[in-house]
Amino acid sequence: MFSTSRRLRRALLTTLAVTLGTAAVVTPMATAAPGQQSAEPRPTVVLVHGAWADSAGWDGVVKRLQADGYKVTAPANPLRGLASDSAYLAAYLKTIPGPVVLVGHSYGGAVVTNAATQSSNVKALVYVAGFALEKGESGNEMFAKFPGSHLTDDPAAPVPTALNAVPFPEADGTTGVDLYIKPDKFRDVFLSNRLTAPTAASLAATQRPISAQAAGDLSGTPAWKTIPSWYLVASEDHVIPPAAERYMAERAGSHTIEIDAPHAVHVSNPGVVTGLVERAASKVG
């Protein structure tokens, strides 16, 4: 009788120990899982280039963001017309799951301003010496409002004097015009003579032209009115006058930094651009 009771007691104690031990193992896992699930995913950074550049210009920024653990993509901007370019980007953004930080340089700023109104996953806008236009406004109006761009030394000229106009056939049979920066003007206009002559020559040779139509198209409802924005003013910009950049940044209520840099600040100062993008990304979630 006594030995049977002892065996029963040992069995009960063993069962209790196993139960408590299992609970001790399971409980920490159960409490850790919700914390892991509640962590917000990092946003994807989408980098949009402007005129006279291509996605390769973001190379220094892409490498730094990827090293810091961000998903990054830099799609090609068609540079054909503001409405069609914006629709193209909006369709591209629909393929990206989760939140997006949308970054635009130069004319790319006008494109992100319009595309983001069609994209519910865009949570922050970053303008890198870019056009943050108001509804019904064009980039050409900014040049008229704030003179000083090195694109022309003759405001009355039909085509800015630093540009070559190259006609091309449109799909509907009409003739369009592409605008290229003249090779001998490229280093001053796009780079403010900050990068070496060989680098400038290479960038000039590989530049993507913008159609004259895109440069003069009117902007739609701006996304910066409903989406928080950040702005980098390049104080030595020879394309968009710095005064115009300051004006657009203030009007948009952007978190603004200003550095001594050329229009192609993403090429000359990729670390500063990366820092601003990550500052915007840190506010998403």
C-alpha positions as CSV (number, residue, x, y, z in Angstrom):
1,M,0.0,0.0,0.0
2,F,2.8,2.4,1.0
3,S,4.9,1.6,-2.0
4,T,1.9,2.1,-4.3
5,S,1.3,5.5,-2.9
6,R,4.9,6.4,-3.3
7,R,4.8,5.4,-7.0
8,L,1.7,7.5,-7.5
9,R,3.2,10.5,-5.8
10,R,6.4,10.2,-8.0
11,A,4.3,9.9,-11.1
12,L,2.3,13.0,-10.1
13,L,5.5,15.0,-9.4
14,T,7.0,13.9,-12.7
15,T,3.9,15.0,-14.6
16,L,3.9,18.3,-12.8
17,A,7.5,18.9,-13.5
18,V,7.1,18.1,-17.2
19,T,4.1,20.4,-17.4
20,L,5.8,23.3,-15.6
21,G,8.9,22.7,-17.7
22,T,6.9,22.8,-20.9
23,A,5.2,25.9,-19.7
24,A,8.5,27.5,-18.9
25,V,9.7,26.9,-22.4
26,V,6.5,27.8,-24.2
27,T,5.7,31.0,-22.3
28,P,8.7,33.1,-23.4
29,M,8.1,32.1,-27.0
30,A,4.5,33.1,-26.8
31,T,5.3,36.5,-25.3
32,A,8.1,37.1,-27.9
33,A,6.0,36.4,-30.9
34,P,3.6,39.2,-30.6
35,G,6.4,41.7,-30.2
36,Q,8.0,40.3,-33.4
37,Q,4.8,40.5,-35.3
38,S,4.1,44.1,-34.3
39,A,7.3,45.4,-35.7
40,E,6.6,47.6,-38.7
41,P,8.4,46.7,-41.9
42,R,10.9,49.1,-43.3
43,P,9.6,51.1,-46.3
44,T,10.8,50.5,-49.8
45,V,12.7,53.5,-51.2
46,V,11.9,54.4,-54.8
47,L,14.3,56.7,-56.5
48,V,13.1,58.7,-59.6
49,H,15.6,60.5,-61.8
50,G,14.9,63.6,-63.8
51,A,16.0,65.1,-67.1
52,W,19.6,64.6,-68.5
53,A,20.2,61.7,-66.2
54,D,19.2,58.0,-65.7
55,S,18.7,55.6,-62.9
56,A,22.5,54.9,-62.7
57,G,22.9,58.4,-61.3
58,W,21.5,57.1,-58.0
59,D,24.2,54.4,-57.7
60,G,26.0,56.0,-54.6
61,V,22.6,56.4,-52.9
62,V,21.4,52.9,-53.7
63,K,24.6,51.3,-52.3
64,R,24.4,53.2,-49.1
65,L,20.7,52.5,-48.5
66,Q,21.1,48.8,-49.3
67,A,24.1,48.6,-46.9
68,D,21.7,50.0,-44.2
69,G,19.2,47.3,-44.9
70,Y,16.6,49.1,-47.1
71,K,14.9,47.7,-50.1
72,V,15.6,50.1,-53.0
73,T,14.5,50.4,-56.6
74,A,15.2,53.1,-59.2
75,P,12.8,52.7,-62.2
76,A,13.4,54.4,-65.5
77,N,11.5,57.7,-65.9
78,P,10.2,58.0,-69.5
79,L,10.7,61.8,-69.7
80,R,7.9,62.0,-72.4
81,G,5.2,64.0,-70.7
82,L,4.2,64.8,-67.1
83,A,0.8,63.1,-67.1
84,S,2.0,59.9,-68.9
85,D,5.3,59.7,-66.8
86,S,3.3,60.1,-63.6
87,A,0.8,57.4,-64.7
88,Y,3.7,55.1,-65.5
89,L,5.2,55.6,-62.1
90,A,1.9,55.2,-60.3
91,A,1.4,51.8,-62.1
92,Y,4.9,50.8,-61.1
93,L,4.3,51.7,-57.4
94,K,1.3,49.4,-57.3
95,T,3.6,46.5,-57.8
96,I,5.5,47.3,-54.5
97,P,4.0,45.8,-51.3
98,G,4.1,47.8,-48.1
99,P,4.9,51.5,-47.5
100,V,7.1,53.5,-49.9
101,V,9.3,56.5,-49.5
102,L,9.2,58.2,-52.9
103,V,12.3,60.3,-53.9
104,G,12.4,62.6,-56.9
105,H,15.3,64.6,-58.4
106,S,14.8,67.5,-60.7
107,Y,11.9,66.9,-63.1
108,G,11.5,63.6,-61.2
109,G,10.2,65.8,-58.4
110,A,7.2,66.9,-60.6
111,V,6.6,63.2,-61.5
112,V,6.5,62.0,-57.9
113,T,4.3,64.9,-56.9
114,N,1.7,63.7,-59.3
115,A,2.2,59.9,-59.1
116,A,1.9,59.8,-55.3
117,T,-1.7,61.1,-55.4
118,Q,-2.6,57.9,-57.2
119,S,-0.6,55.6,-54.9
120,S,-1.9,54.9,-51.4
121,N,1.3,53.2,-50.3
122,V,3.4,56.3,-50.6
123,K,4.0,57.6,-47.0
124,A,6.8,60.1,-47.5
125,L,8.1,62.3,-50.3
126,V,11.7,63.4,-50.7
127,Y,12.7,66.2,-53.1
128,V,16.3,66.3,-54.1
129,A,16.8,69.6,-55.9
130,G,13.4,68.8,-57.5
131,F,10.2,70.4,-58.7
132,A,7.5,70.4,-56.0
133,L,4.9,72.1,-58.2
134,E,1.5,73.4,-57.4
135,K,-1.6,72.5,-59.4
136,G,-1.6,74.2,-62.8
137,E,2.1,75.1,-62.5
138,S,4.9,74.1,-64.8
139,G,8.7,73.9,-64.4
140,N,9.0,76.6,-67.0
141,E,7.0,78.9,-64.7
142,M,9.6,78.4,-61.9
143,F,12.4,79.4,-64.3
144,A,10.4,82.5,-65.2
145,K,9.6,83.3,-61.6
146,F,13.2,82.8,-60.4
147,P,15.8,83.8,-63.0
148,G,19.4,82.7,-62.8
149,S,19.4,79.2,-64.4
150,H,22.5,78.4,-66.5
151,L,20.3,76.6,-69.0
152,T,20.0,79.9,-70.9
153,D,21.7,83.3,-71.2
154,D,18.9,84.6,-73.4
155,P,15.4,84.4,-71.8
156,A,13.8,85.3,-75.1
157,A,15.4,82.4,-77.0
158,P,12.8,79.8,-78.1
159,V,15.1,77.0,-76.8
160,P,17.4,77.6,-73.8
161,T,20.9,78.3,-75.2
162,A,22.6,75.5,-73.3
163,L,20.3,72.9,-75.0
164,N,20.2,71.1,-78.3
165,A,16.8,70.5,-79.7
166,V,16.4,67.2,-81.6
167,P,13.2,66.4,-83.4
168,F,11.7,62.9,-83.3
169,P,8.5,61.3,-84.7
170,E,5.6,60.8,-82.4
171,A,3.3,57.8,-82.6
172,D,0.5,59.9,-84.0
173,G,2.6,61.2,-86.8
174,T,3.4,64.6,-85.3
175,T,6.9,65.7,-84.5
176,G,8.2,66.0,-81.0
177,V,11.3,67.7,-79.7
178,D,13.9,66.2,-77.3
179,L,16.1,68.5,-75.3
180,Y,19.8,67.6,-74.6
181,I,22.3,69.7,-72.7
182,K,25.2,70.6,-75.0
183,P,28.3,68.6,-74.2
184,D,30.4,71.7,-73.7
185,K,27.8,73.1,-71.3
186,F,27.1,70.0,-69.3
187,R,29.8,70.3,-66.6
188,D,28.8,73.9,-65.7
189,V,25.0,73.4,-66.0
190,F,24.5,70.0,-64.4
191,L,27.5,69.7,-62.2
192,S,28.4,73.3,-61.4
193,N,32.0,72.3,-62.3
194,R,32.2,70.2,-59.2
195,L,33.1,66.9,-60.8
196,T,36.1,66.2,-63.0
197,A,36.0,66.9,-66.7
198,P,36.2,63.2,-67.7
199,T,33.3,62.4,-65.4
200,A,31.3,65.2,-66.8
201,A,32.0,64.1,-70.3
202,S,30.9,60.6,-69.5
203,L,27.6,61.8,-68.0
204,A,27.0,64.2,-70.9
205,A,27.5,61.3,-73.4
206,T,25.0,59.1,-71.5
207,Q,22.4,61.7,-70.6
208,R,18.7,61.0,-71.2
209,P,16.9,63.8,-73.0
210,I,13.5,65.3,-71.8
211,S,10.8,66.2,-74.3
212,A,10.0,69.9,-74.7
213,Q,6.4,68.9,-73.9
214,A,7.3,67.4,-70.5
215,A,9.2,70.5,-69.5
216,G,6.2,72.7,-70.1
217,D,3.4,70.4,-68.9
218,L,1.1,71.6,-66.1
219,S,1.1,69.8,-62.8
220,G,-2.0,68.2,-61.2
221,T,-3.0,68.2,-57.6
222,P,0.2,68.0,-55.5
223,A,0.8,65.0,-53.2
224,W,2.8,67.2,-50.8
225,K,-0.5,68.7,-49.6
226,T,-1.4,65.4,-47.9
227,I,1.9,63.5,-47.6
228,P,4.8,64.7,-45.4
229,S,7.8,65.8,-47.4
230,W,11.5,66.4,-47.1
231,Y,13.5,68.7,-49.3
232,L,17.2,69.1,-50.1
233,V,18.2,72.5,-51.5
234,A,21.4,72.6,-53.6
235,S,22.7,76.1,-53.0
236,E,25.0,75.9,-56.2
237,D,22.3,74.5,-58.5
238,H,22.8,75.9,-62.0
239,V,19.6,74.2,-63.4
240,I,16.9,75.1,-60.9
241,P,17.7,78.4,-59.2
242,P,18.2,77.8,-55.4
243,A,15.7,80.5,-54.7
244,A,13.1,78.5,-56.5
245,E,14.0,75.4,-54.5
246,R,13.7,77.3,-51.2
247,Y,10.3,78.7,-52.3
248,M,8.9,75.3,-53.3
249,A,10.2,73.7,-50.1
250,E,8.7,76.3,-47.9
251,R,5.4,76.3,-49.7
252,A,5.2,72.5,-49.4
253,G,6.0,72.7,-45.7
254,S,8.9,70.3,-46.2
255,H,11.5,69.4,-43.7
256,T,14.4,71.2,-45.4
257,I,18.2,71.0,-45.5
258,E,20.5,73.1,-47.7
259,I,24.0,72.2,-48.7
260,D,26.7,73.6,-51.0
261,A,26.2,71.3,-54.0
262,P,25.3,71.3,-57.7
263,H,22.1,70.2,-59.4
264,A,23.3,66.6,-59.5
265,V,23.7,66.5,-55.8
266,H,22.7,62.8,-55.7
267,V,25.9,62.2,-57.7
268,S,28.2,64.6,-55.9
269,N,26.9,64.1,-52.4
270,P,25.2,60.7,-52.2
271,G,25.9,60.4,-48.4
272,V,23.9,63.6,-47.6
273,V,21.0,62.5,-49.9
274,T,21.0,59.0,-48.2
275,G,20.8,60.6,-44.8
276,L,17.8,62.7,-45.7
277,V,16.0,59.7,-47.3
278,E,16.6,57.7,-44.1
279,R,15.4,60.5,-42.0
280,A,12.1,60.5,-43.9
281,A,12.0,56.7,-43.8
282,S,12.4,56.7,-40.0
283,K,9.1,58.7,-39.7
284,V,7.1,56.1,-41.7
285,G,5.2,53.5,-39.7
